Amino acid sequence: MGKEQEVDVIIVGAGPAGLGVAVILKKLGLNFLILEKDEIGSSFRKWPKETKFISPSFTGNFFKMVDLNAITPDTSPALSLLTEHPTGEDYAVYLEGLSSYYDLPVYKGVEVHSVQKKGGSFVLATSFGEYTCTYLIWAAGEYQYPNRNSFQGSDLCMHYSEVASFSDLEGDERIVIGGYESGFDATANLVKEGKTVTLLDNENYMELIKSDSSYCLSPFTRDRIHEVMAHLDYEPETHVTSVEKEGANYIVKTKYSETFTSAQSPIDCTGFASSLVLINMLFLFSKDGYPLLNEDDESIETKNLFLVGPQVKHENALFCFIYKYRQRFAIVAEEIARRKKISRRTIDKVLTEYKDNNFYLKDLSCCDGECAC
Ligand SMILES: Cc1cc2nc3c(=O)[nH]c(=O)nc-3n(C[C@H](O)[C@H](O)[C@H](O)COP(=O)(O)OP(=O)(O)OC[C@H]3O[C@@H](n4cnc5c(N)ncnc54)[C@H](O)[C@@H]3O)c2cc1C
């Protein structure tokens, strides 16, 4: 093992979560590297070509309302990309620019296969040999780990994450299974391509109104669906149990015996299993499947293992959007710096910018309520 493969801190994943926490570690002067199996922002590069951010970008930074999609207080995708709803490719350009501006040590093409804790160290088995570190920050995301077990026969479907572009899909009709953001995104884009769409939503997301964006459709999605509603067969409260192939047709069966038939493979938009499948023995999980973390987002099962990104959840507070989980980067970085005995003065100096700009959320009691209107 080369000397460079033994460091204090390893971050796995160069998406917004990994890079966002990396910038603070760099400012704190910590010894770290980032292992990335593909390239910077690779999940965003894999999004369907037509998919755009649902959270809007807007340059409010100078008034301490930082662009919702920024991962540092001093940057704004709206300013660098000149668009309100970036595509995945656009956003990867923002991440790439940020990484080179901060000269972050991203080791591309290194895939982490497994992690073991040996004594006080983590040993990472990768496509490029072993790496060891004392602190591990897991930031490998969800998108590249689709859930393929939502119903029987899901292997007959095309998962949302396999769609390179909705314009490439053959046929003039499609069934979309799963009615949250990706299901509605697929639907809006397919109708725009002139296809007839049947959307099977096991809830009733069009009617579900909550003030927390993690639990209901975004205004951007609603606007797009209202535009195409007339060309769409929307089936709320329709729970798919299986997909079968009969001759050339796909038969979608549902809980109340209703069936839907299509000559094209249905699109499975039922979500993601998450990269935690690779290291699940290092976490304990809640009944709803989220990893149990302490107040510094460290695994309660494995000391010095931290999680950043959309899988972070405390009680009902789900940090699944960038503008939410970016508020926990500084919490993780601060705790590692404290354990590495970085002076309190340096930590406070670095974190001032984060605290001043709503990038530092310690008290989670605020995140569990409904707006008045
Ligand atoms: C359709 C869609 C629309 C969305 N819209 C929004 C939105 O508008 N606003 C918003 O805030 N969020 C949005 N999200 C959620 C957002 O995309 C995620 O929160 C974000 O990608 C998570 O960032 P991440 O850094 O945790 O993971 P990722 O972006 O997935 O980055 C993880 C990185 O880790 C790498 N990696 C994975 N496994 C390994 C491994 N074993 N070894 C090494 N490297 C590995 C990957 O290649 C990747 O580069 C959307 C998601 C989807 C699917």
Ligand as a Chemical Component Dictionary entry (heavy atoms), coordinates in Angstrom:
data_LIG
# 
_chem_comp.id                   LIG 
_chem_comp.type                 NON-POLYMER 
_chem_comp.pdbx_formal_charge   0 
_chem_comp.three_letter_code    LIG 
# 
loop_
_chem_comp_atom.comp_id 
_chem_comp_atom.atom_id 
_chem_comp_atom.alt_atom_id 
_chem_comp_atom.type_symbol 
_chem_comp_atom.charge 
_chem_comp_atom.model_Cartn_x 
_chem_comp_atom.model_Cartn_y 
_chem_comp_atom.model_Cartn_z 
_chem_comp_atom.pdbx_ordinal 
LIG C1  C1  C 0 -34.797 12.740 -10.544 1  
LIG C2  C2  C 0 -34.187 13.362 -9.354  2  
LIG C3  C3  C 0 -34.354 14.719 -9.143  3  
LIG C4  C4  C 0 -33.785 15.318 -8.025  4  
LIG N1  N1  N 0 -33.949 16.654 -7.838  5  
LIG C5  C5  C 0 -33.399 17.243 -6.775  6  
LIG C6  C6  C 0 -33.543 18.645 -6.564  7  
LIG O1  O1  O 0 -34.160 19.343 -7.348  8  
LIG N2  N2  N 0 -32.955 19.186 -5.461  9  
LIG C7  C7  C 0 -32.255 18.442 -4.579  10 
LIG O2  O2  O 0 -31.765 18.992 -3.584  11 
LIG N3  N3  N 0 -32.117 17.117 -4.742  12 
LIG C8  C8  C 0 -32.669 16.518 -5.819  13 
LIG N4  N4  N 0 -32.533 15.169 -5.989  14 
LIG C9  C9  C 0 -31.780 14.416 -4.992  15 
LIG C10 C10 C 0 -30.300 14.586 -5.292  16 
LIG O3  O3  O 0 -30.013 14.155 -6.582  17 
LIG C11 C11 C 0 -29.526 13.776 -4.294  18 
LIG O4  O4  O 0 -29.802 14.310 -3.044  19 
LIG C12 C12 C 0 -28.041 13.867 -4.532  20 
LIG O5  O5  O 0 -27.634 13.292 -5.732  21 
LIG C13 C13 C 0 -27.339 13.146 -3.412  22 
LIG O6  O6  O 0 -26.018 13.521 -3.457  23 
LIG P1  P1  P 0 -24.911 12.530 -2.932  24 
LIG O7  O7  O 0 -23.631 13.261 -3.042  25 
LIG O8  O8  O 0 -25.312 11.995 -1.606  26 
LIG O9  O9  O 0 -24.996 11.297 -3.922  27 
LIG P2  P2  P 0 -24.612 11.170 -5.470  28 
LIG O10 O10 O 0 -24.885 12.425 -6.202  29 
LIG O11 O11 O 0 -25.218 9.911  -5.939  30 
LIG O12 O12 O 0 -23.031 11.014 -5.387  31 
LIG C14 C14 C 0 -22.443 9.832  -4.906  32 
LIG C15 C15 C 0 -21.141 9.622  -5.618  33 
LIG O13 O13 O 0 -20.542 8.469  -5.060  34 
LIG C16 C16 C 0 -20.028 7.658  -6.083  35 
LIG N5  N5  N 0 -20.044 6.275  -5.607  36 
LIG C17 C17 C 0 -21.131 5.490  -5.421  37 
LIG N6  N6  N 0 -20.767 4.292  -4.963  38 
LIG C18 C18 C 0 -19.431 4.311  -4.859  39 
LIG C19 C19 C 0 -18.468 3.347  -4.454  40 
LIG N7  N7  N 0 -18.834 2.134  -4.068  41 
LIG N8  N8  N 0 -17.155 3.694  -4.472  42 
LIG C20 C20 C 0 -16.780 4.944  -4.862  43 
LIG N9  N9  N 0 -17.643 5.878  -5.264  44 
LIG C21 C21 C 0 -18.959 5.574  -5.258  45 
LIG C22 C22 C 0 -20.961 7.885  -7.262  46 
LIG O14 O14 O 0 -20.320 7.613  -8.496  47 
LIG C23 C23 C 0 -21.306 9.361  -7.103  48 
LIG O15 O15 O 0 -20.436 10.208 -7.826  49 
LIG C24 C24 C 0 -33.075 14.545 -7.094  50 
LIG C25 C25 C 0 -32.900 13.177 -7.315  51 
LIG C26 C26 C 0 -33.438 12.590 -8.435  52 
LIG C27 C27 C 0 -33.232 11.127 -8.659  53 
# 
loop_
_chem_comp_bond.comp_id 
_chem_comp_bond.atom_id_1 
_chem_comp_bond.atom_id_2 
_chem_comp_bond.value_order 
_chem_comp_bond.pdbx_ordinal 
LIG C1  C2  SING 1  
LIG C2  C3  SING 2  
LIG C2  C26 DOUB 3  
LIG C3  C4  DOUB 4  
LIG C4  N1  SING 5  
LIG C4  C24 SING 6  
LIG N1  C5  DOUB 7  
LIG C5  C6  SING 8  
LIG C5  C8  SING 9  
LIG C6  O1  DOUB 10 
LIG C6  N2  SING 11 
LIG N2  C7  SING 12 
LIG C7  O2  DOUB 13 
LIG C7  N3  SING 14 
LIG N3  C8  DOUB 15 
LIG C8  N4  SING 16 
LIG N4  C9  SING 17 
LIG N4  C24 SING 18 
LIG C9  C10 SING 19 
LIG C10 O3  SING 20 
LIG C10 C11 SING 21 
LIG C11 O4  SING 22 
LIG C11 C12 SING 23 
LIG C12 O5  SING 24 
LIG C12 C13 SING 25 
LIG C13 O6  SING 26 
LIG O6  P1  SING 27 
LIG P1  O7  DOUB 28 
LIG P1  O8  SING 29 
LIG P1  O9  SING 30 
LIG O9  P2  SING 31 
LIG P2  O10 DOUB 32 
LIG P2  O11 SING 33 
LIG P2  O12 SING 34 
LIG O12 C14 SING 35 
LIG C14 C15 SING 36 
LIG C15 O13 SING 37 
LIG C15 C23 SING 38 
LIG O13 C16 SING 39 
LIG C16 N5  SING 40 
LIG C16 C22 SING 41 
LIG N5  C17 SING 42 
LIG N5  C21 SING 43 
LIG C17 N6  DOUB 44 
LIG N6  C18 SING 45 
LIG C18 C19 SING 46 
LIG C18 C21 DOUB 47 
LIG C19 N7  SING 48 
LIG C19 N8  DOUB 49 
LIG N8  C20 SING 50 
LIG C20 N9  DOUB 51 
LIG N9  C21 SING 52 
LIG C22 O14 SING 53 
LIG C22 C23 SING 54 
LIG C23 O15 SING 55 
LIG C24 C25 DOUB 56 
LIG C25 C26 SING 57 
LIG C26 C27 SING 58 
# 
